[in-house]
Amino acid sequence: MVSGFSRSISLPLSPSRSGKNSRAASHHVRSVSLPCQSHPITSNLVEQIQAIRSFSANPEASYIKAGLGQIEAVLTSLEEFLHLGQTQETLSQAASTDSLLEDFLLLADIYSSFISTIATLKQHQAEIQSALRRADKICLVSALKSQRFVEKDIAQLTSSLKNISQPRPFALASNASEAEITGIMAEAVSTTAVASMALFSGVVAMSAAPSSTKTSSMTRLFRKLALNSSSNSRVSDEEFGVAEKFEQLEVCVGNVESCSERVFRRLINLRVSLLNISTPLL
């Protein structure tokens, strides 16, 4: 939150902060009307920020894909916001611009690591399915163990996002316009981090679901598939559930990989744009 000014953006409190008292809430009430605030680009950005506030961890492929798409939409709107003349003029002189640059660098680093981790998860998934089809219990146990390490890595990235999940206290704003614009930027960063935490947790939950099934059930299922099982070797409901979970995870990993790459590129573009604003060519 910008020190010395009431937050004037017309954004309701995030769920994680809605329990604060009314005095704290008053800092989020719009108190001044600025030309930037009525611009369609700004209005669209505010709507996008509000849309991703409701995201929570959900281990479903379609939900995770939609969530990453919504994060990309926020970052796209934020990039358009940075192209506004008033935004550029304000941020070129704002003391808090360096803090925003640090936040975007941290987000980009986290997503870069996340993409690498997802690629590793994809590799372990291939190893798991290969071991299951060959009914190779030793390789299966080894691959599942490696997958659990990947899940821990994603959980650590989720923890790293906590550092920017709440707007950091910026330097004293020189005027209401600066407080308004840096406030919108900070809110976009924090809500992106919060939504990313929920989606990363969803990926971990989805990855862990198939491996939580007994190894014997997975081995029986894929032995039957490898032998082209006949009617007297019927797949049980439990074994069918294992196959379904692996199919869902395969879809999820593919979607997450491509969507995360787009989010990462948006973050890089945003930081470059903000860096150009803060260090204009002479």
C-alpha positions in Angstrom: 0.0 0.0 0.0 1.3 3.5 -0.8 2.3 5.3 2.3 0.7 8.6 3.0 -2.3 8.2 0.6 -5.6 6.4 0.9 -5.9 3.8 -1.8 -8.2 5.3 -4.4 -8.7 2.5 -6.9 -12.2 1.1 -7.0 -11.3 -2.5 -6.2 -13.1 -4.4 -3.4 -11.0 -6.0 -0.8 -9.3 -9.3 -1.7 -10.8 -12.3 0.2 -7.6 -12.7 2.2 -7.8 -9.1 3.4 -11.6 -8.7 3.8 -11.5 -9.5 7.5 -9.7 -6.3 8.4 -11.6 -3.6 10.2 -13.6 -0.8 8.5 -10.8 1.7 9.0 -8.4 -0.5 7.0 -11.0 -1.1 4.4 -11.5 2.6 3.9 -8.0 2.8 2.4 -9.4 0.8 -0.5 -12.3 3.2 -1.3 -11.9 5.3 -4.3 -11.5 8.9 -3.2 -10.5 10.8 -6.3 -11.5 10.7 -9.9 -8.6 10.6 -12.4 -8.7 10.6 -16.2 -6.8 7.3 -16.2 -9.5 5.7 -14.1 -12.2 6.2 -16.7 -10.2 4.9 -19.6 -11.5 1.6 -21.1 -8.1 0.0 -20.8 -8.0 0.8 -17.0 -11.6 -0.4 -16.5 -10.8 -3.7 -18.3 -7.7 -4.2 -16.2 -9.7 -3.7 -13.0 -12.3 -6.2 -14.2 -9.6 -8.7 -15.0 -8.1 -8.3 -11.5 -11.4 -8.8 -9.8 -12.0 -12.0 -11.9 -8.9 -13.8 -10.7 -9.5 -13.1 -7.0 -11.9 -15.9 -6.7 -9.5 -18.6 -7.8 -8.8 -21.4 -5.3 -6.8 -24.7 -5.5 -8.8 -27.1 -7.7 -7.2 -30.3 -9.1 -9.0 -30.3 -12.4 -7.2 -29.9 -15.8 -9.9 -27.6 -17.2 -9.9 -25.4 -14.2 -6.1 -25.0 -14.1 -6.0 -24.2 -17.9 -8.7 -21.6 -17.4 -6.9 -20.1 -14.5 -3.6 -19.7 -16.4 -5.6 -18.2 -19.3 -7.1 -15.6 -16.9 -3.7 -14.7 -15.5 -2.5 -14.2 -19.1 -5.5 -11.9 -19.7 -4.6 -9.8 -16.6 -1.0 -9.5 -17.8 -2.2 -8.5 -21.3 -4.4 -5.8 -19.9 -1.6 -4.7 -17.6 0.7 -4.3 -20.6 -1.9 -2.2 -22.4 -2.2 -0.1 -19.2 1.5 0.6 -19.3 1.1 2.0 -22.8 -1.2 4.8 -21.6 0.5 8.2 -21.6 -0.5 9.0 -18.1 0.8 5.7 -16.8 4.1 6.1 -18.5 4.5 9.7 -17.3 3.7 8.8 -13.7 5.8 5.6 -13.5 8.8 7.3 -15.1 9.1 9.5 -12.0 7.6 7.2 -9.3 9.9 6.1 -6.5 8.0 2.7 -6.4 8.8 1.7 -10.0 12.0 -0.1 -8.9 9.9 -2.2 -6.4 7.5 -3.1 -9.2 10.5 -4.1 -11.4 11.7 -6.4 -8.6 8.2 -8.0 -8.3 8.0 -8.7 -12.1 11.5 -10.2 -12.0 10.5 -12.5 -9.1 7.3 -13.6 -10.9 9.2 -14.3 -14.1 11.9 -16.3 -12.3 9.2 -18.3 -10.5 7.4 -19.1 -13.8 10.7 -20.0 -15.5 11.4 -22.5 -12.7 7.8 -23.7 -12.9 8.0 -24.4 -16.6 11.2 -26.4 -16.1 9.6 -28.3 -13.3 6.6 -29.1 -15.4 8.9 -30.4 -18.1 10.5 -32.7 -15.5 7.0 -33.9 -14.4 6.1 -34.6 -18.0 9.2 -36.8 -18.3 8.4 -38.7 -15.1 4.8 -39.3 -16.3 6.2 -40.9 -19.4 8.4 -43.1 -17.2 5.6 -44.1 -14.9 3.3 -45.1 -17.8 6.1 -47.0 -19.4 6.8 -48.9 -16.2 3.1 -49.6 -15.7 2.6 -51.0 -19.2 5.6 -53.3 -18.7 4.4 -54.2 -15.2 7.8 -53.2 -13.9 7.3 -52.6 -10.2 10.8 -51.5 -9.5 10.8 -48.8 -12.2 7.3 -47.8 -11.2 8.3 -47.2 -7.6 11.4 -45.2 -8.7 9.4 -43.0 -11.1 6.7 -42.3 -8.5 9.4 -41.3 -6.0 10.9 -38.9 -8.5 7.5 -37.5 -9.2 7.0 -36.8 -5.6 10.2 -34.8 -5.5 8.8 -32.7 -8.4 5.6 -32.1 -6.5 7.7 -30.8 -3.5 9.6 -28.4 -5.9 6.3 -27.0 -7.1 5.2 -26.6 -3.5 8.3 -24.6 -2.8 7.6 -22.3 -5.8 4.2 -21.8 -4.3 5.8 -20.7 -1.0 8.0 -18.3 -2.9 4.9 -16.6 -4.4 3.9 -15.6 -0.9 6.6 -12.9 -0.9 4.5 -10.9 -3.5 1.0 -12.1 -2.7 0.4 -9.0 -0.6 1.2 -5.5 -2.0 4.4 -4.3 -0.6 4.7 -0.9 1.2 5.9 1.5 -1.5 7.8 4.8 -1.0 5.8 7.9 -0.3 3.8 8.8 -3.4 4.3 12.4 -4.6 0.7 12.9 -5.6 -2.7 11.2 -5.9 -2.2 10.1 -9.5 1.0 8.3 -8.5 -0.8 6.6 -5.6 -3.6 5.5 -8.0 -1.5 4.1 -10.7 1.1 2.3 -8.5 -1.8 1.0 -6.5 -3.4 -0.6 -9.6 0.0 -2.0 -10.6 0.6 -3.5 -7.1 -2.9 -5.0 -7.0 -2.3 -6.6 -10.4 1.0 -8.1 -9.2 -0.4 -9.4 -5.9 -3.6 -11.0 -7.3 -1.5 -12.6 -10.1 0.7 -14.1 -7.3 -2.3 -15.3 -5.3 -4.0 -16.9 -8.3 -0.7 -18.6 -9.3 -0.4 -20.0 -5.8 -3.8 -21.6 -6.1 -3.1 -23.0 -9.6 0.3 -24.4 -8.6 -1.4 -26.1 -5.6 -3.9 -27.5 -8.0 -1.2 -29.0 -10.2 0.4 -30.6 -7.1 -2.9 -32.1 -6.0 -3.6 -33.5 -9.5 -0.1 -34.9 -9.8 -0.4 -36.7 -6.4 -3.8 -38.2 -7.1 -2.8 -41.1 -9.3 0.3 -42.0 -7.2 -1.9 -42.2 -4.1 -3.5 -45.3 -5.5 -2.0 -48.7 -4.5 0.9 -49.7 -6.7 -0.7 -53.2 -7.1 -3.8 -51.7 -8.7 -1.8 -49.7 -11.2 0.3 -52.7 -12.1 -2.7 -55.0 -12.6 -4.4 -52.5 -14.9 -1.5 -51.9 -17.2 -0.6 -55.6 -17.3 -4.1 -56.2 -18.6 -3.7 -53.4 -21.2 -0.3 -54.8 -22.3 -1.8 -58.3 -22.8 -4.9 -56.9 -24.6 -7.1 -58.2 -21.9 -10.1 -60.3 -22.9 -13.6 -60.3 -21.4 -12.5 -62.7 -18.6 -9.9 -60.3 -17.5 -12.1 -57.3 -16.8 -10.7 -54.0 -15.6 -12.1 -53.2 -12.2 -13.6 -49.8 -11.2 -10.5 -49.1 -9.1 -8.2 -49.8 -12.0 -10.3 -47.8 -14.4 -10.1 -44.9 -12.0 -6.3 -45.1 -12.1 -6.3 -44.9 -15.9 -8.6 -42.0 -15.8 -6.5 -40.0 -13.4 -3.4 -40.6 -15.5 -5.2 -39.4 -18.6 -6.4 -36.2 -16.8 -2.8 -35.6 -15.5 -1.4 -36.0 -19.0 -3.9 -33.4 -20.4 -3.2 -31.1 -17.5 0.6 -31.2 -17.8 0.4 -30.5 -21.6 -1.9 -27.5 -21.0 0.1 -26.2 -18.1 3.3 -26.3 -20.0 2.0 -24.3 -23.0 -0.1 -21.8 -20.9 2.8 -21.2 -18.5 5.1 -20.4 -21.3 2.7 -17.7 -22.5 2.4 -16.2 -19.0 6.2 -16.2 -18.7 6.5 -14.3 -22.0 4.0 -11.8 -20.8 5.9 -11.2 -17.6 9.1 -10.6 -19.5 7.4 -8.2 -21.9 5.9 -6.3 -18.9 9.2 -6.0 -17.2 10.9 -4.8 -20.4 8.1 -2.2 -20.9 8.4 -1.0 -17.3 12.2 -0.9 -17.5 11.9 1.3 -20.7 9.6 3.6 -18.9 11.9 4.0 -15.9 15.0 4.5 -18.1 13.8 6.4 -21.2 16.3 7.0 -24.0 17.9 10.4 -23.9 
